[in-house]
Amino acid sequence: MKSSAQPSGETMTLQEAASRLGVHYMTAYRYVRTGRLAATQDGRQWRVFAADVEGRLVVTEGPPSHAHRRAGTSTRLLERLIAGDEPGSWQVVESALASGATATEIHLGLLAPALDELGQRWRANKVSIADEHRASAIAHRLVARMGPHFARRGRKRGDVLIGAVAGEHHAIPVALVADQLRGAGFSVIELGADTPASSFVSATKLAAAFCVLLSVTGPGHDDTVRETVRALRAETDAFVLVGGAAVPDETYALGLGSDRWTGRDARAVVTTVEGLLETRPTRTRIWPEEP
Ligand code: B12
């Protein structure tokens, strides 16, 4: 199945995938047969790739009625964003929360599709640059208001650092991934957009972060990504993950110097970082050595 760009990593049974997606076993089987879920065959048994299940969980799947409602809500949110109506936008978010949506669903099932559609309308000249900027500024503020929903009490599982590379101005994807990691109990240092390689290095050392995530959304940043990865490798022993909308697949990610391919969705990133946490003791730290 999906032999060309076969993903790798942890797998689960069809039954487990179905229960994770909240669908019937036969529905999960149909997803596999039609290529909507990446899977491999172990003898007569299908094994579904966990990262693919996580990636599809919120954004595209779920009972049809829910998916339908989410799509409508996402369009309503987009209209409020384009109108520059922050209270109205927040109201859409609040009523989704009141009807039981999780914070992750708000981010990845509601806000992300609205932003995607915003980008398409901008590209088609259906919204002006000013309206697009205003809408994305409000979207960023909504993400900030959702922040407390991702706060976790207690001991943190490790320090991670995330930012967009120099010249990359898309900060919202960084914020969304950061919140997923916070929600999973990591301590996250978020550097936002347009971060120089030297700043990634110094912040990584300062925080003693075990993992650094480089986010790239738009085209044309590959050289900067490679340079940032090189600088981090030269001066820290942190794992480096490269991802974002500009990183389409595993080959591309590894070619940019990423330690792993994480999948394209923020939830899959969490699974990957959790995996790295387990391998961490085998790596030797070269810092901090200063008194
Ligand atoms: C808002 C926005 C902006 C804002 C950003 C404001 C801000 N504070 O972030 C502004 C106005 C600055 C902007 C500028 C530009 N933009 Co813009 N922008 C967008 C828009 C509408 C939304 C971006 C967003 O937040 N998406 C929501 C997130 C959730 O989606 P995501 O990126 O896929 O993120 C997910 C994953 O990728 C993953 N992920 C993200 N980071 C990481 C990191 C790691 C390590 C991992 C593993 C995973 C991961 O997790 C996220 C959640 O699941 C998109 C449309 C779109 N489709 O996204 C266009 C879009 C990205 N922009 C685009 C363009 C062209 C530009 C400009 C070049 C326009 C211009 N000519 O000036 C500039 C580039 C400026 C620069 N130097 O970077 C294009 C890119 C097309 C392309 N790939 O070729 C898009 C797709 C619009 C379009 N449809 O054409 N933009």
Boltz pocket constraint, residues with backbone or C-beta under 6 A from the ligand:
constraints:
  - pocket:
      binder: B
      contacts: [[A, 107], [A, 108], [A, 111], [A, 112], [A, 115], [A, 116], [A, 117], [A, 118], [A, 119], [A, 120], [A, 122], [A, 123], [A, 132], [A, 133], [A, 136], [A, 140], [A, 167], [A, 168], [A, 169], [A, 170], [A, 171], [A, 172], [A, 173], [A, 174], [A, 176], [A, 177], [A, 213], [A, 214], [A, 215], [A, 216], [A, 217], [A, 218], [A, 219], [A, 241], [A, 242], [A, 243], [A, 244], [A, 245], [A, 246], [A, 262], [A, 263], [A, 264], [A, 265], [A, 266], [A, 267], [A, 269]]
      max_distance: 6.0
